[in-house]
Amino acid sequence: MASAEPSAQFLTPEESYAVDGALLASHEKFLTRLTISSLKLLRHIATDSGVSMEALTHEEIIAWFEKDAKLRYEQGPDAAFLKW
């Protein structure tokens, strides 16, 4: 599995700026940031799983997280997609 670029997991500066400028309460901005990051992650999971995002099931998402965690445990943090 290829390493992720920071922008693949987190907001780009442009996205962050757009959220900061939105007319939203701070808790709504947090949810917006989380949703954008989740969208990016779901795109990656779908590509990695060879299915469309719309076809992803919760079982496939859970299995992907288990696979990524196993990579981190067995091969170290650089082998995993998620860098936390």
C-alpha positions as CSV (number, residue, x, y, z in Angstrom):
1,M,0.0,0.0,0.0
2,A,1.4,3.4,-0.9
3,S,2.1,6.0,1.7
4,A,-0.4,8.8,1.8
5,E,0.4,12.4,1.1
6,P,-0.7,14.7,4.0
7,S,-3.3,16.3,1.8
8,A,-4.8,12.8,1.1
9,Q,-5.8,12.5,4.8
10,F,-6.2,16.1,5.9
11,L,-7.4,19.3,4.5
12,T,-5.3,21.2,2.0
13,P,-4.5,24.8,2.9
14,E,-7.2,25.9,0.4
15,E,-9.8,23.7,1.9
16,S,-9.0,24.8,5.4
17,Y,-9.2,28.4,4.3
18,A,-12.6,27.8,2.8
19,V,-13.9,26.2,5.9
20,D,-12.4,29.0,8.1
21,G,-14.2,31.5,5.9
22,A,-17.6,29.8,6.0
23,L,-20.4,31.3,8.0
24,L,-20.5,28.4,10.4
25,A,-20.3,28.0,14.2
26,S,-17.0,26.4,15.4
27,H,-18.7,23.0,16.0
28,E,-20.1,23.1,12.4
29,K,-16.6,23.9,11.1
30,F,-15.2,21.0,12.9
31,L,-17.8,18.7,11.4
32,T,-17.2,20.1,8.0
33,R,-13.4,19.4,8.3
34,L,-14.2,15.9,9.5
35,T,-16.6,15.3,6.6
36,I,-14.1,16.5,4.0
37,S,-11.4,14.4,5.5
38,S,-13.7,11.4,5.6
39,L,-14.6,11.9,1.9
40,K,-11.0,11.7,1.0
41,L,-10.5,8.6,3.1
42,L,-13.6,6.9,1.6
43,R,-12.3,7.6,-1.9
44,H,-9.0,6.0,-0.9
45,I,-10.7,2.9,0.6
46,A,-12.9,2.5,-2.4
47,T,-9.9,2.7,-4.8
48,D,-7.9,0.3,-2.6
49,S,-10.9,-2.1,-2.4
50,G,-11.6,-1.9,-6.2
51,V,-15.2,-0.7,-5.7
52,S,-17.0,2.6,-6.1
53,M,-17.6,4.7,-3.1
54,E,-21.3,4.1,-3.5
55,A,-20.8,0.4,-3.4
56,L,-18.7,0.4,-0.2
57,T,-20.3,-1.4,2.7
58,H,-19.6,-0.9,6.4
59,E,-18.0,-4.4,6.4
60,E,-15.6,-3.4,3.7
61,I,-14.7,-0.1,5.6
62,I,-14.1,-2.0,8.9
63,A,-12.0,-4.6,7.0
64,W,-9.9,-1.9,5.5
65,F,-9.3,-0.3,8.9
66,E,-8.3,-3.7,10.3
67,K,-5.9,-4.2,7.3
68,D,-4.3,-0.8,7.8
69,A,-3.9,-1.4,11.6
70,K,-2.4,-4.8,10.9
71,L,0.1,-3.2,8.5
72,R,1.0,-0.6,11.1
73,Y,1.5,-3.3,13.8
74,E,3.5,-5.7,11.6
75,Q,5.5,-3.3,9.4
76,G,5.6,-0.1,11.3
77,P,3.7,3.2,10.9
78,D,5.2,4.1,7.5
79,A,3.6,1.0,6.0
80,A,0.1,2.1,7.0
81,F,-2.0,4.6,5.1
82,L,-3.3,6.4,8.2
83,K,-0.5,8.3,10.0
84,W,-1.8,8.6,13.6
